[in-house]
Amino acid sequence: MQLDVRLFARARDLAGADTVSVELADGATVSDLKTALASQHPALSPIVAHLHVAIGTDYAADATVLDASSQVTCFPPVSGG
């Protein structure tokens, strides 16, 4: 399946785009998505392990299974004051 992943903050800067496409096997999990992001978009490799992933409006655990209709958003942790 092909997913379009929306990126924010540093992830968007590293990818050079608001959205990237990722090819995944059917039944892939969020963990598989992170691995695919690092492989298919190497510029994101330094931060993939720290990305927060949301499906729709809810955070998703690494074991969450994705489907082709998933609306996926990724963003790095926010810090500062």
C-alpha positions in Angstrom: 0.0 0.0 0.0 1.1 3.6 -0.5 0.6 6.1 2.2 1.0 9.9 2.1 2.6 11.0 5.4 2.2 14.6 6.5 5.3 16.1 8.2 5.8 19.0 10.6 8.6 21.0 12.1 12.1 19.5 11.7 10.8 16.4 9.9 9.3 18.7 7.2 12.6 20.7 7.0 14.7 17.6 6.6 12.4 16.0 4.0 12.1 19.3 2.1 8.4 18.7 1.7 5.1 18.9 3.7 4.2 15.4 2.6 6.1 12.3 1.5 4.8 9.0 0.1 5.8 5.7 1.7 5.4 2.2 0.2 4.4 -0.4 2.8 3.2 -4.0 2.8 -0.5 -4.6 3.8 -0.8 -5.0 7.5 2.2 -2.8 8.2 2.5 -1.2 11.6 3.7 2.3 12.8 7.0 0.7 13.5 7.2 -0.5 9.9 6.3 3.0 8.8 9.2 4.5 10.7 11.6 1.9 9.2 10.3 2.7 5.7 10.6 6.5 6.3 14.2 6.1 7.2 14.9 3.8 4.2 12.8 5.6 1.5 13.6 9.1 2.7 17.1 9.0 4.2 17.2 12.7 5.2 14.7 11.7 7.9 16.9 8.9 9.3 18.4 11.1 12.2 15.0 11.7 13.7 12.8 8.8 12.8 13.3 7.0 16.1 11.9 10.1 17.9 9.0 10.9 15.7 5.5 11.0 17.1 2.9 9.4 14.8 -0.7 10.3 14.7 -3.5 8.5 12.8 -6.3 11.0 12.3 -6.3 12.9 15.5 -5.0 10.2 17.8 -1.4 9.3 18.7 -0.5 5.8 17.5 1.7 3.3 19.3 4.4 1.4 17.3 2.3 -1.7 17.2 -0.7 0.1 15.6 -1.7 -1.5 12.3 -2.1 0.9 9.3 -4.4 0.6 6.4 -4.5 2.4 3.0 -7.1 4.9 4.3 -5.0 6.0 7.3 -4.3 9.7 7.6 -0.8 9.7 9.0 1.0 12.7 10.5 4.5 12.7 11.9 6.2 15.3 14.0 9.3 15.4 16.3 9.0 16.0 20.0 8.5 19.7 20.9 10.7 21.4 23.4 11.4 24.9 24.6 9.8 27.4 26.7 
